[in-house]
């Protein structure tokens, strides 16, 4: 009888610790679709860090999970290309960022891109907006189509890839891009 009491106490403590982590710190995410190929494939299992962006701003190059502004019942995975207050010009494979540090603009070098697109877009972002795009530009439905992403729609950043086993890693797909 005493062993059962210990088991129930253990289960209660386990849930008391794990549930807040699941709802406020980390969320599982299963990649579906080809918009982030070749860096993320359908079936990749990720843990999304929901805490970091409560204390710091997303950075250019971060891979984030988000709810698109046109359908908050869905979740996408995309890469941040432009930050609040910047102007972004996309002309096919050429991405130009105009900001305070680069008033004449600079070309964003994206070595992780394998599949290009001929889509064009230009946006000047407000103080709470980001421009996101998939790494597979040929098929990605992203800010080039639906416009800037409000910060409130960013769920978190891809923190840990757990599957496939050959691709396990921390901050999968993240790259340092210039500011």
Secondary structure, 3 states (H helix, E strand, C coil): CHHHHHHHHHHHHHHHHHHHHHHHCEEEEECCCCCCCCCCCCCCEEEEECCHHHCCCCCCCCEEEECCCCCCCCCEEEEEEECCCCEEEEECCEEEEECCCCCCCEECCCCCCCECCCCEEEEECCCCEEEEECCECCCCCCHHHHCCEEHHHEEEEEEEEEECHHHCEECCCCCCCCC
